[in-house]
Amino acid sequence: MERLRSSPLHANISAALDKHLEVIHVVQSRRKDEILNASNRQRRGAPRCRDDRDVFALALAIKELSAATRKVRTVLWCALQMTLPK
């Protein structure tokens, strides 16, 4: 869109995209932690009762991802509207 406009987009657009990417990395990290901790508990022979801290951290990260995704969709729609010819 920047190339089509021949000018940079508003700074908030870049900030929203950066935040979205950051939140994606957080979700990936939480998921990896959950998998790692689950496999460690299984190796130790711990009971199947799960420690919910990993699940809650992942759920919170997914909630933040959902909000960031809604924001970035809106921001990209606005950028498209600014890019289209009048």
Secondary structure as UniProt FT lines:
FT   HELIX           2..5
FT   HELIX           11..44
FT   HELIX           52..83
//
